[in-house]
Amino acid sequence: MSTEPGTKDAAEEADAPAVATTDTGWNTLAIVMAGTFLTILDYFVTNVAIPSIRTDLHASSAQSQLVVVGYGVAFTAGMITGGRLGDLYGRRRMFALGLAGFTLASGLCALAQNAETLAAFRVVQGASAAAMVPQVLGILAVVYTGAARARAFVVYGQVIGFAGVFGQVIGGALISVDVAGLTWRTIFLINLPIGIVALILTPRLIPESRNAEGGGLDLVGAVLATATMVAIVLPLVEGQERDWPLWTWLLLAASVPLAAAFVAHQRSRQGRSPLLDLTLFRSRTFSVGLVGMLAYFLAMGSFFFVLALYLQEGRGLSPAEAGLVFLTLGAGYFGASLPSVKLATRLGHRLYSAGPLTVAAGYVLTALSVAKIGTDRSVLWIVVPLLVAGIGMGMTTGPLTGGVLAGAAPEHAAAASGVANTVQEGAVAIGVAVVGTVFYPALGGSPAPGDYPHALGMGLIPLVAFCLASSLIIRFMRPRAGR
């Protein structure tokens, strides 16, 4: 049977066997990683651009927040359904459709003339990302086998971390350079050439695959899953900004019966094409690792949030200057992530567990350094603490993601990807909400620049706790002897 991508008919594509890595080398990995990088980058890069967007589009604070929230909610809420669509209708097909929608929506975002239109296009961007990203691991599980698959999974996790860490750097650089007077629009325009090239190469370099089981999309499950995620994520990302109005609490309360209804519905459909095959969670490595991943990402994404506030609001740094500080974090991440691929193979869960402890040490050192320098002394004092935190992130993000996903059976790769990505992105939103409940009260109602060091230190306390919890939970990932 031919293994050349794009040459199989529909019958052969169903439940396609693994393709030898010599057919496409690492080209397939490069294409799917390009799409993954863009979607995660756009989750973070907009934070840097918000001041420019508000000025240019005369947007209110609430409208500006919707530009960020709309993408995040659509992205997080749609990934479980997106993963299932790939299983049913073809992972390459859904990846290409998602990439096409994401690229088109990026162009429309760049052309937006008011905040409402920009927010609407950001929702389209997020929904397209939700269709694309869950297919990545299913594709990698088909194309690569054995050690090559494990390496590909680790690279996937590394790309997610790179996009998050370097998002501030890239956004600050693009806005500061201000190509052709486009200011914030360049953060969306940069997606176009990358997206178009990846889209052209997708049919040539990515083989089609899907699960062989029959049945259609579980529409009731899809509605329940989406509603549950919206009920959790939307109030958490909007609550702090709007001073926790009644509707945020009502939505959070509604998420509990919605989640229970979703689980009950999935149990009733086991063996009848459920949206999410619950046997996926029988793997101790996957299920326990997922909880450890949740705790870790609660601490990772929210750190970017409070650090950016301290640097830009507290110290008055420009987006480019703040980006240079984040570059220190990125240097530590990059330096640790390269050897972590080999170390993960040898050390496994011991490396995953040591990573969050290193991140926690970096956060503690950051809090101590910021308390010492305030807003007047050189920002260089926090270089070493950020380097330590970045090293810990590099030790954890890629290897832990790869280790968790390797615990899922290959036929569940797309579903596992959807669940893992939902946990990652949802954890960022929840983490920001949690740190906000500590950071903003510590900052006070009418903050002066000098209030930010204390607020940052207080905000880092729950993040250190999340890291310690993650390290402890990860220790239980490994199956017990004889099981």
C-alpha positions as CSV (number, residue, x, y, z in Angstrom):
1,M,0.0,0.0,0.0
2,S,1.3,3.4,-0.9
3,T,2.2,5.7,2.0
4,E,2.6,8.8,0.0
5,P,0.3,11.5,1.4
6,G,-2.6,12.4,-0.8
7,T,-2.7,9.2,-2.8
8,K,-5.0,7.0,-0.7
9,D,-8.7,6.7,-1.5
10,A,-11.3,7.2,1.2
11,A,-11.5,3.5,2.2
12,E,-7.7,3.3,2.7
13,E,-7.7,6.6,4.6
14,A,-10.0,5.3,7.4
15,D,-8.0,4.3,10.4
16,A,-4.8,4.7,8.3
17,P,-1.7,2.8,9.6
18,A,1.4,4.7,10.8
19,V,3.5,6.1,8.0
20,A,7.2,5.6,8.1
21,T,9.1,8.7,9.0
22,T,11.3,8.3,5.8
23,D,8.3,9.3,3.6
24,T,8.0,12.8,4.8
25,G,10.9,13.1,7.3
26,W,10.1,15.8,9.7
27,N,8.2,17.9,7.1
28,T,4.8,16.9,8.5
29,L,5.9,17.9,12.0
30,A,7.0,21.3,10.6
31,I,3.6,22.0,9.0
32,V,1.4,21.1,11.9
33,M,3.8,22.9,14.3
34,A,3.5,26.1,12.3
35,G,-0.3,26.0,12.7
36,T,0.0,25.2,16.4
37,F,2.5,28.0,17.0
38,L,0.2,30.6,15.3
39,T,-2.9,29.6,17.3
40,I,-1.1,29.7,20.7
41,L,0.8,32.9,19.8
42,D,-2.5,34.7,19.0
43,Y,-3.7,33.7,22.5
44,F,-1.0,35.7,24.1
45,V,0.2,38.3,21.6
46,T,-3.0,40.4,21.7
47,N,-2.4,41.3,25.4
48,V,0.6,43.5,24.3
49,A,-1.5,45.1,21.5
50,I,-4.5,46.1,23.6
51,P,-3.3,49.7,24.4
52,S,-2.7,50.3,20.7
53,I,-6.1,48.8,19.7
54,R,-7.9,50.9,22.3
55,T,-6.3,54.1,21.0
56,D,-6.7,53.3,17.3
57,L,-10.3,52.0,17.4
58,H,-11.5,54.2,20.3
59,A,-12.5,51.0,22.1
60,S,-13.8,51.0,25.7
61,S,-12.2,48.8,28.3
62,A,-15.0,46.2,27.9
63,Q,-14.6,46.1,24.1
64,S,-10.9,45.7,24.4
65,Q,-11.4,42.8,26.8
66,L,-13.7,41.1,24.3
67,V,-10.9,41.1,21.7
68,V,-8.9,38.8,24.1
69,V,-11.8,36.9,25.6
70,G,-13.7,36.2,22.4
71,Y,-10.7,34.2,21.0
72,G,-9.9,32.4,24.2
73,V,-13.5,31.3,24.9
74,A,-14.1,30.1,21.3
75,F,-10.7,28.3,21.3
76,T,-11.1,26.6,24.6
77,A,-14.8,25.7,24.3
78,G,-14.5,24.1,20.8
79,M,-11.5,21.8,21.1
80,I,-13.2,18.6,22.4
81,T,-15.7,18.9,19.5
82,G,-12.9,19.8,17.1
83,G,-11.0,16.6,18.0
84,R,-14.1,14.4,17.5
85,L,-14.7,16.0,14.0
86,G,-11.2,15.0,13.0
87,D,-11.8,11.4,14.1
88,L,-15.0,11.3,12.1
89,Y,-14.3,13.3,8.9
90,G,-10.5,13.2,8.6
91,R,-7.8,14.9,10.6
92,R,-6.0,16.4,7.6
93,R,-9.3,17.7,6.3
94,M,-10.2,19.4,9.6
95,F,-6.7,20.7,10.1
96,A,-6.8,22.3,6.6
97,L,-10.3,23.7,7.2
98,G,-9.2,25.1,10.5
99,L,-6.0,26.6,9.1
100,A,-7.9,28.2,6.2
101,G,-10.5,29.7,8.6
102,F,-7.8,30.9,10.9
103,T,-5.7,32.5,8.1
104,L,-8.8,34.2,6.7
105,A,-10.0,35.5,10.0
106,S,-6.5,36.8,10.7
107,G,-6.7,38.9,7.6
108,L,-10.1,40.2,8.5
109,C,-8.9,41.1,12.0
110,A,-6.2,43.2,10.4
111,L,-8.8,45.0,8.3
112,A,-11.2,45.6,11.2
113,Q,-12.3,49.3,11.5
114,N,-14.0,49.1,14.9
115,A,-13.7,47.1,18.1
116,E,-17.0,45.2,17.7
117,T,-15.9,43.8,14.3
118,L,-12.5,42.9,15.6
119,A,-14.0,41.0,18.5
120,A,-16.3,39.1,16.1
121,F,-13.4,38.1,13.9
122,R,-11.4,37.0,16.9
123,V,-14.2,34.6,17.8
124,V,-14.0,33.2,14.2
125,Q,-10.2,32.9,14.7
126,G,-10.7,31.0,18.0
127,A,-13.3,28.6,16.5
128,S,-11.0,27.9,13.6
129,A,-8.1,27.2,16.0
130,A,-10.3,24.8,17.9
131,A,-10.9,22.9,14.6
132,M,-7.2,22.8,13.8
133,V,-5.2,22.2,16.9
134,P,-6.8,18.9,18.2
135,Q,-5.9,17.2,14.9
136,V,-2.2,17.7,15.4
137,L,-1.5,14.8,17.7
138,G,-3.7,12.5,15.8
139,I,-1.7,13.3,12.7
140,L,1.6,12.8,14.5
141,A,0.4,9.5,15.8
142,V,-0.2,8.3,12.2
143,V,3.0,9.7,10.7
144,Y,5.5,8.7,13.4
145,T,6.1,5.6,15.4
146,G,8.1,4.5,18.4
147,A,10.8,6.9,19.6
148,A,10.0,9.3,16.7
149,R,6.5,9.7,17.9
150,A,7.6,10.4,21.4
151,R,10.0,13.1,20.2
152,A,7.3,14.6,18.0
153,F,4.9,14.8,21.0
154,V,7.6,16.6,23.1
155,V,8.3,19.0,20.2
156,Y,4.5,19.7,20.2
157,G,4.7,20.7,23.9
158,Q,7.8,22.8,23.3
159,V,6.1,24.7,20.6
160,I,3.2,25.5,22.9
161,G,5.6,26.8,25.5
162,F,7.6,28.8,22.9
163,A,4.5,30.5,21.6
164,G,3.4,31.5,25.1
165,V,6.8,32.7,26.3
166,F,7.8,34.5,23.1
167,G,4.3,35.9,22.4
168,Q,5.1,39.1,24.4
169,V,8.5,39.5,22.7
170,I,7.0,39.1,19.2
171,G,4.1,41.3,19.8
172,G,6.2,44.1,21.4
173,A,8.7,44.0,18.5
174,L,6.0,44.1,15.8
175,I,4.1,47.0,17.4
176,S,7.3,49.0,18.2
177,V,8.7,48.6,14.6
178,D,5.3,49.8,13.3
179,V,5.7,48.6,9.7
180,A,4.0,51.0,7.3
181,G,2.1,52.6,10.2
182,L,0.0,49.4,10.7
183,T,0.8,49.3,14.5
184,W,-1.3,46.5,16.1
185,R,-2.5,45.1,12.7
186,T,0.9,43.5,12.1
187,I,0.3,40.9,14.8
188,F,-2.5,39.5,12.6
189,L,-0.9,40.1,9.2
190,I,2.1,38.0,10.1
191,N,-0.2,35.0,10.2
192,L,-1.1,35.3,6.5
193,P,2.2,34.2,4.7
194,I,2.8,31.4,7.3
195,G,-0.8,30.2,7.1
196,I,-0.9,30.3,3.3
197,V,2.3,28.4,2.8
198,A,1.3,25.8,5.4
199,L,-2.1,25.4,3.7
200,I,-0.5,24.8,0.3
201,L,1.8,22.2,1.7
202,T,-0.8,20.4,3.8
203,P,-2.2,18.1,1.0
204,R,1.3,17.1,0.0
205,L,2.9,16.5,3.4
206,I,0.1,15.3,5.7
207,P,-1.6,12.0,5.2
208,E,-5.3,11.7,5.8
209,S,-6.5,9.5,8.7
210,R,-9.6,9.0,10.7
211,N,-11.0,6.4,13.1
212,A,-12.7,3.4,11.4
213,E,-15.7,3.4,13.7
214,G,-19.0,4.5,12.3
215,G,-21.6,6.9,13.6
216,G,-21.9,10.6,13.3
217,L,-21.2,13.6,15.5
218,D,-22.8,13.4,18.9
219,L,-24.6,16.8,18.6
220,V,-26.0,16.7,22.2
221,G,-22.6,15.9,23.6
222,A,-21.1,18.7,21.5
223,V,-23.6,21.2,22.8
224,L,-23.1,20.1,26.4
225,A,-19.3,20.2,26.1
226,T,-19.3,23.7,24.5
227,A,-21.8,25.0,27.0
228,T,-19.9,23.6,30.0
229,M,-16.6,25.2,28.8
230,V,-18.3,28.6,28.1
231,A,-19.9,28.5,31.5
232,I,-16.5,28.0,33.2
233,V,-14.2,30.1,31.1
234,L,-16.3,33.2,30.2
235,P,-17.1,34.2,33.8
236,L,-13.5,33.6,34.9
237,V,-12.0,35.8,32.2
238,E,-14.6,38.5,32.5
239,G,-15.4,38.4,36.2
240,Q,-12.4,40.3,37.5
241,E,-12.7,42.9,34.7
242,R,-16.4,43.5,35.5
243,D,-16.1,43.2,39.3
244,W,-17.9,39.8,39.4
245,P,-21.5,40.7,38.5
246,L,-24.3,38.2,39.3
247,W,-24.3,36.6,35.8
248,T,-20.7,35.4,36.3
249,W,-21.7,33.5,39.4
250,L,-24.8,32.1,37.8
251,L,-22.8,30.8,34.9
252,L,-20.2,29.2,37.2
253,A,-23.0,27.5,39.1
254,A,-24.5,26.3,35.9
255,S,-21.2,24.7,34.8
256,V,-21.6,22.0,37.5
257,P,-24.9,20.5,36.3
258,L,-23.8,21.0,32.7
259,A,-20.6,19.0,33.3
260,A,-22.6,16.3,35.1
261,A,-25.0,16.1,32.2
262,F,-22.2,15.8,29.7
263,V,-20.5,13.0,31.6
264,A,-23.8,11.1,32.0
265,H,-24.6,11.5,28.3
266,Q,-21.1,10.3,27.3
267,R,-21.5,7.2,29.5
268,S,-24.9,6.4,27.9
269,R,-23.3,6.6,24.5
270,Q,-20.2,4.4,25.1
271,G,-20.0,2.1,22.1
272,R,-22.3,4.4,20.1
273,S,-19.9,7.0,18.8
274,P,-19.6,9.3,21.8
275,L,-18.1,12.8,21.5
276,L,-15.5,11.7,24.1
277,D,-14.5,8.1,24.7
278,L,-14.3,7.8,28.4
279,T,-12.0,4.8,28.2
280,L,-9.3,7.4,27.4
281,F,-9.1,8.2,31.1
282,R,-8.4,4.6,32.1
283,S,-4.7,5.3,31.5
284,R,-3.2,6.4,34.8
285,T,-0.4,8.3,32.9
286,F,-2.9,10.3,31.0
287,S,-5.5,11.0,33.6
288,V,-3.2,11.8,36.5
289,G,-0.8,13.6,34.2
290,L,-3.7,15.7,33.0
291,V,-4.4,16.9,36.6
292,G,-0.7,17.7,37.0
293,M,-0.8,19.6,33.7
294,L,-3.8,21.6,34.9
295,A,-1.9,22.7,38.0
296,Y,1.2,23.6,36.0
297,F,-0.6,25.7,33.4
298,L,-2.6,27.5,36.2
299,A,0.8,28.9,37.2
300,M,2.4,29.4,33.8
301,G,0.1,31.6,31.8
302,S,-1.0,33.7,34.7
303,F,2.7,34.6,35.4
304,F,3.0,36.2,32.0
305,F,-0.1,38.3,32.9
306,V,1.1,39.7,36.2
307,L,4.7,40.2,35.1
308,A,3.5,42.2,32.0
309,L,1.4,44.4,34.3
310,Y,4.4,45.0,36.6
311,L,6.7,45.9,33.8
312,Q,4.4,48.1,31.7
313,E,2.1,49.6,34.3
314,G,4.4,49.6,37.3
315,R,7.7,50.4,35.6
316,G,6.3,52.2,32.6
317,L,8.2,50.1,30.0
318,S,7.1,50.1,26.4
319,P,5.9,46.8,24.8
320,A,9.3,46.4,23.1
321,E,11.1,47.0,26.4
322,A,8.9,44.6,28.3
323,G,9.4,42.1,25.5
324,L,13.2,42.3,26.0
325,V,12.6,41.3,29.7
326,F,10.5,38.4,28.6
327,L,13.3,37.4,26.3
328,T,15.3,36.4,29.4
329,L,12.5,34.1,30.4
330,G,12.5,32.8,26.8
331,A,16.3,32.2,26.9
332,G,15.9,30.0,29.9
333,Y,13.1,28.1,28.3
334,F,15.0,27.6,25.0
335,G,18.2,26.5,26.8
336,A,16.4,23.9,28.9
337,S,13.9,22.6,26.3
338,L,16.6,21.4,23.9
339,P,18.2,18.8,26.2
340,S,14.9,18.0,27.8
341,V,13.9,15.8,24.9
342,K,16.7,13.3,25.7
343,L,16.3,13.8,29.4
344,A,12.6,13.0,29.3
345,T,13.4,9.6,27.7
346,R,15.8,8.8,30.5
347,L,14.2,10.4,33.5
348,G,10.5,10.5,32.6
349,H,8.2,11.6,35.5
350,R,11.2,12.6,37.6
351,L,12.0,15.4,35.1
352,Y,8.3,16.3,34.8
353,S,8.2,16.7,38.6
354,A,11.5,18.6,39.0
355,G,10.4,21.2,36.4
356,P,7.5,22.8,38.4
357,L,9.8,22.9,41.5
358,T,12.3,24.9,39.4
359,V,9.5,27.2,38.2
360,A,8.4,27.8,41.8
361,A,12.0,28.6,42.8
362,G,12.1,31.2,39.9
363,Y,8.9,32.7,41.1
364,V,10.1,33.0,44.7
365,L,13.3,34.7,43.5
366,T,11.4,37.0,41.3
367,A,9.1,38.1,44.2
368,L,12.2,38.7,46.4
369,S,14.0,40.6,43.7
370,V,11.0,42.8,42.8
371,A,10.5,43.6,46.5
372,K,14.2,44.7,46.6
373,I,14.2,46.9,43.5
374,G,10.7,48.3,43.5
375,T,10.1,50.4,40.4
376,D,13.2,52.6,40.6
377,R,16.3,50.3,40.6
378,S,17.5,48.4,37.5
379,V,15.2,45.7,36.1
380,L,18.4,43.6,35.5
381,W,17.9,42.4,39.1
382,I,15.2,40.1,37.9
383,V,17.1,38.6,35.0
384,V,18.5,35.6,37.0
385,P,15.1,34.8,38.6
386,L,13.4,34.9,35.2
387,L,16.1,32.7,33.8
388,V,15.5,30.2,36.5
389,A,11.7,30.3,35.9
390,G,12.3,29.9,32.2
391,I,14.5,26.9,32.7
392,G,11.8,25.2,34.8
393,M,9.2,25.9,32.1
394,G,11.6,24.4,29.5
395,M,12.0,21.3,31.6
396,T,8.3,20.9,32.1
397,T,6.1,22.2,29.2
398,G,7.3,20.0,26.3
399,P,8.2,16.8,28.3
400,L,5.1,16.8,30.5
401,T,2.8,17.4,27.5
402,G,4.5,14.7,25.6
403,G,4.4,12.3,28.5
404,V,0.7,12.8,29.2
405,L,-0.2,12.4,25.6
406,A,2.0,9.3,25.1
407,G,-0.2,7.7,27.8
408,A,-3.2,7.8,25.5
409,A,-3.7,5.0,22.9
410,P,-2.9,6.2,19.3
411,E,-6.5,5.7,18.2
412,H,-7.5,8.3,20.9
413,A,-4.8,10.8,19.9
414,A,-7.1,13.5,18.5
415,A,-9.5,13.2,21.5
416,A,-6.6,13.3,23.9
417,S,-5.2,16.4,22.1
418,G,-8.6,18.1,22.4
419,V,-8.8,17.3,26.1
420,A,-5.2,18.3,26.8
421,N,-5.5,21.6,24.9
422,T,-8.8,22.4,26.7
423,V,-7.1,21.8,30.0
424,Q,-4.1,24.0,29.0
425,E,-6.1,26.9,27.7
426,G,-8.7,26.7,30.4
427,A,-6.0,26.6,33.1
428,V,-4.6,29.9,31.7
429,A,-8.0,31.6,32.1
430,I,-8.6,30.1,35.5
431,G,-5.1,31.0,36.7
432,V,-5.5,34.6,35.6
433,A,-8.8,34.8,37.5
434,V,-7.3,33.3,40.6
435,V,-4.2,35.5,40.6
436,G,-6.4,38.5,39.9
437,T,-8.3,38.0,43.1
438,V,-5.1,38.4,44.9
439,F,-3.2,40.9,42.7
440,Y,-5.8,43.6,42.3
441,P,-6.9,43.9,46.0
442,A,-3.2,44.1,46.9
443,L,-2.8,46.8,44.2
444,G,-5.7,49.0,45.6
445,G,-8.3,51.0,43.9
446,S,-6.1,53.9,42.6
447,P,-2.7,52.3,42.2
448,A,0.5,54.2,41.9
449,P,3.6,52.6,40.2
450,G,5.1,51.9,43.6
451,D,2.1,49.6,44.5
452,Y,2.9,47.1,41.8
453,P,5.9,45.3,43.4
454,H,3.9,44.4,46.5
455,A,0.9,43.3,44.3
456,L,3.2,41.1,42.1
457,G,4.7,39.5,45.2
458,M,1.2,38.7,46.6
459,G,0.0,37.4,43.2
460,L,2.9,35.0,43.0
461,I,1.9,33.2,46.2
462,P,-0.9,31.1,44.6
463,L,1.3,30.5,41.6
464,V,4.0,28.9,43.7
465,A,1.4,26.8,45.4
466,F,0.2,25.6,42.0
467,C,3.7,24.6,41.0
468,L,4.2,22.7,44.2
469,A,0.9,20.9,43.7
470,S,1.8,20.1,40.1
471,S,5.1,18.5,41.1
472,L,3.4,16.4,43.8
473,I,0.7,15.2,41.5
474,I,3.1,14.3,38.7
475,R,4.9,11.9,41.0
476,F,1.8,9.6,40.7
477,M,1.7,9.5,36.9
478,R,3.7,6.3,36.7
479,P,1.6,3.2,36.8
480,R,2.0,1.0,39.9
481,A,4.1,-2.1,39.5
482,G,2.1,-5.0,38.0
483,R,-0.7,-2.7,36.6
